[in-house]
C-alpha cells in the first residue's frame, strides 16, 4: 500500500473509546488517534452515525451528542449507505444484516480494511477484517 491505508471502522470500536470500555479502550483509542494524526484514512458507515447519535444522546444531552458527532466528523469520512448498498447486502449470506450492510459499504468505499472487534461476524475473503490492535501493528511494520 503506497498510500496511507483506508479503513472502515465499526461502531463498536468508536463506542469503546467514547464509553471507555475496558479492556478494549486502549487499542480502540490508539486506532482513533492514528486516524486523527493522519496515519490512515478513517470511514464510518452512514447507518452507524444515526445509531451512534441515538446512543450518545441517551447518556448525554442533545448538544453534547452533537458536539461529539461533530468531533467524529473531523476524523471520519462517511461511507454511503444507499439503495444499491442495501440490495447488495441482501445477496450476502451474513447472519447479521447490519454486518452485511457495513461490509458492502466498506467495499463500495474501496477501503483496505474493515476494523471491528467482532471479526468472526464478517467474511474476510471479501475484505480483510481486523481488530484495532491488529491494524495498529500494520502501521508499525
Long-range contacts (C-beta under 8 A, 24 or more apart in sequence): 1-112, 4-38, 4-39, 4-40, 4-41, 5-40, 5-41, 5-112, 5-113, 5-138, 5-139, 6-40, 6-41, 6-43, 6-109, 6-110, 6-111, 6-112, 6-113, 7-35, 7-40, 7-41, 7-42, 7-43, 7-111, 7-112, 7-113, 7-114, 7-115, 7-135, 8-42, 8-43, 8-44, 8-45, 8-79, 8-102, 8-105, 8-106, 8-109, 8-111, 8-113, 8-114, 8-115, 9-35, 9-42, 9-43, 9-44, 9-76, 9-115, 9-116, 10-48, 10-102, 10-114, 10-115, 10-116, 10-117, 10-118, 11-44, 11-48, 11-51, 11-52, 12-116, 12-117, 12-118, 13-115, 13-116, 13-117, 13-132, 14-44, 14-48, 14-52, 14-72, 15-52, 15-55, 16-117, 16-132, 18-56, 18-68, 24-117, 24-132, 27-131, 27-132, 27-133, 27-136, 28-117, 28-132, 30-132, 30-133, 30-136, 31-115, 31-132, 31-135, 31-136, 32-75, 34-136, 34-139, 35-75, 35-76, 36-74, 36-75, 39-139, 40-135, 40-139, 41-77, 42-75, 42-76, 42-77, 43-76, 43-77, 43-78, 43-79, 43-106, 43-109, 43-111, 44-72, 44-76, 44-77, 44-78, 44-79, 45-78, 45-79, 45-81, 45-101, 45-102, 45-105, 45-106, 46-78, 46-79, 46-80, 46-81, 46-105, 47-81, 47-98, 47-101, 47-102, 47-105, 48-102, 49-78, 77-109, 79-105, 79-106, 79-108, 79-109, 79-111, 80-105, 80-108, 80-109, 81-105, 84-108, 92-123, 92-126, 94-121, 94-122, 94-123, 95-121, 96-121, 103-127, 113-138
